[in-house]
Each structure stands twice: as C-alpha cells, then as structure tokens.
Amino acid sequence: MFTRSALCLSLAAILLAGCGANKEAALVGKWKGDMKMSAEDEKNPMAAMAKSMMGNLSIEFKKDHNFTMTMIFPVEGTWALEGDTVKCTPTKMMGMTIDDVKKQQAVAAKSNPTLAKAQQDPGKTLELKESADGKTLTMVDTTGKSKSALTFTKESGS
C-alpha cells in the first residue's frame, strides 16, 4: 500500500514539474511590446513622447533563463516564472552593469536634485503577468501609480 501511494505521489510530482517546464518553454521566444495609455496620459505631452520612444519595444526570453529587452535602450538580465508571473531582473543596461548604471545615476543626482527624485532603481525586478491563455504578458505596476498598461504579445514563429 505504501509503495502504491509513493508511486502515485511520484507520478503526480513528475507531471506537475512537466507542466511548469512546458509553461516555461511556451515563454521562450520574442515578444512585441505595446503601450496602452489611459485617457489622462494621452493628454500629457511627456507621456505621448515616452510612448513614441517605445515604438520598438520588445523582449526575448531565452531557454537559459536570460532575457534581452529593447526599449529606449537595451536591457539584459535573467528571468524566472513564478506561477503566472514572469520576474525579469536586469543585470545590464546599455552594456553596463547595474552597479555602473547606479554610479552614473549618483553622479547625475549630485548635480541635479530634481533628476535624483525621478530616478528609479535600474536593478529593480520587473513583473509581467501572463494572461490565462498565455498569449500576452502585462507589466505589473508595483507602485500603483501608473494608469497606462504595457503589454507584450508573442511574435508568431518564435
């Protein structure tokens, strides 16, 4: 009896692990980004400029759990799937390590206090929530400040 229960639990664990692997495999490839702006943000010239600068927004998830993202500048890092959330942790921006980017931010902040208030942590993990059908990933706003949505859709053939 014990062996039959142990066998059933082992099979269940293998099947569940396989489901996670299939879900991760479905993420691998290129995803095209799109900024959906709120009506309020549509009226803001700075928000409109930011949207136009993100015209070539994309992210590529690789099998080895690295990613590359292209927005205004290139970002590289690692990704992990936790439930229905893909967590992307940057390791490089514009070819520089996150520590080097932080050093440059500190220098700029000394000369411009207004800029210092606007700066964000370049190494902050980005969270993308997967839709129920697995076809889109939507950026999770952990600050609660954004009224716009950043969504990625998987490119066909990737």
C-alpha positions in Angstrom: 0.0 0.0 0.0 2.8 2.4 0.9 4.5 1.8 -2.4 1.4 2.4 -4.4 0.9 5.8 -2.7 4.5 6.7 -3.1 4.3 5.8 -6.8 1.2 7.9 -7.2 2.8 10.9 -5.5 6.0 10.5 -7.6 4.0 10.4 -10.8 2.0 13.5 -9.7 5.2 15.4 -8.9 6.7 14.4 -12.3 3.6 15.6 -14.2 3.4 18.9 -12.3 7.1 19.5 -12.9 6.5 18.8 -16.6 3.6 21.3 -16.7 5.9 24.0 -15.3 8.6 23.1 -17.9 6.0 23.3 -20.7 4.8 26.7 -19.5 8.4 28.0 -19.4 9.0 26.6 -22.9 6.0 28.5 -24.2 7.5 31.8 -22.9 10.8 31.3 -24.9 10.9 33.5 -27.9 10.3 37.1 -28.9 7.5 39.2 -27.6 6.4 42.6 -29.1 5.5 45.4 -26.6 2.7 47.9 -26.8 1.8 50.8 -24.5 -1.9 51.3 -23.9 -2.2 54.8 -22.5 -5.0 56.0 -20.2 -7.2 58.9 -21.4 -5.4 61.1 -18.8 -2.0 60.1 -20.1 -3.0 60.7 -23.7 -3.3 64.4 -22.8 0.1 64.5 -21.3 2.8 65.5 -23.9 5.6 63.8 -21.9 3.6 60.5 -21.8 2.9 60.7 -25.5 6.7 61.3 -26.1 7.5 58.3 -23.9 5.1 56.1 -25.9 6.6 57.2 -29.2 10.1 56.4 -27.9 9.0 52.9 -27.0 7.9 52.1 -30.6 10.4 49.3 -31.0 9.7 47.8 -27.5 10.4 44.0 -27.4 11.6 41.3 -25.1 13.1 37.9 -25.9 13.1 35.1 -23.3 15.9 32.6 -23.9 15.9 28.9 -22.8 18.8 29.5 -20.4 16.6 31.9 -18.4 18.3 35.1 -19.8 16.4 37.8 -21.5 17.1 40.8 -23.7 14.7 43.7 -23.8 14.8 46.6 -26.2 13.0 49.8 -25.3 14.7 53.2 -25.5 18.0 51.3 -24.7 19.0 47.6 -24.4 18.5 45.8 -21.2 19.8 42.3 -20.3 19.1 40.1 -17.4 17.6 36.9 -16.0 14.0 35.7 -15.8 12.1 33.2 -13.7 8.5 32.0 -13.9 6.6 32.1 -10.6 3.0 30.9 -11.0 1.6 33.2 -13.7 4.2 35.9 -13.2 7.5 36.2 -15.1 10.0 38.1 -13.0 12.8 39.8 -15.0 15.8 41.0 -13.1 18.1 43.4 -15.1 21.9 42.7 -14.9 23.0 45.1 -17.7 21.7 48.3 -19.3 23.3 49.9 -22.3 26.1 47.3 -22.0 26.9 48.5 -18.5 26.5 46.5 -15.3 23.7 47.7 -13.0 26.3 48.8 -10.4 27.9 51.1 -13.1 24.5 52.5 -14.0 23.8 53.2 -10.3 27.2 55.0 -10.1 26.3 57.2 -13.1 22.9 57.9 -11.5 24.6 59.0 -8.3 26.9 61.4 -10.2 24.0 62.9 -12.1 21.9 63.2 -8.9 24.5 65.4 -7.2 24.3 68.0 -10.0 20.6 67.8 -10.4 18.4 67.2 -7.3 15.2 67.1 -9.5 16.6 64.3 -11.5 17.5 62.4 -8.3 13.9 62.4 -7.3 12.8 60.9 -10.6 15.4 58.2 -10.8 14.3 54.6 -10.3 16.4 51.6 -9.2 17.8 50.2 -12.5 18.2 46.7 -11.0 14.5 46.5 -9.9 12.8 43.3 -10.9 10.1 43.8 -13.5 7.0 41.6 -13.2 5.0 40.5 -16.1 1.6 38.7 -15.5 0.7 36.1 -18.0 -2.8 36.0 -19.4 -5.0 32.9 -18.8 -4.5 31.9 -22.5 -0.7 32.5 -22.3 -0.8 34.9 -25.3 0.0 38.1 -23.5 2.2 39.4 -20.7 1.2 42.6 -18.9 3.6 44.7 -16.8 2.6 44.7 -13.2 2.7 48.2 -11.7 4.1 47.6 -8.2 3.9 51.3 -7.4 0.2 51.7 -8.0 0.9 55.0 -9.9 0.5 54.0 -13.5 -2.7 54.4 -15.3 -1.4 53.0 -18.5 -0.6 49.4 -19.4 2.5 47.8 -21.0 1.6 44.6 -22.8 3.7 42.1 -24.7 2.3 39.7 -27.3 4.3 36.7 -28.6 5.5 37.1 -32.1 4.5 34.4 -34.5 7.1 31.8 -35.3 9.2 32.4 -32.1 
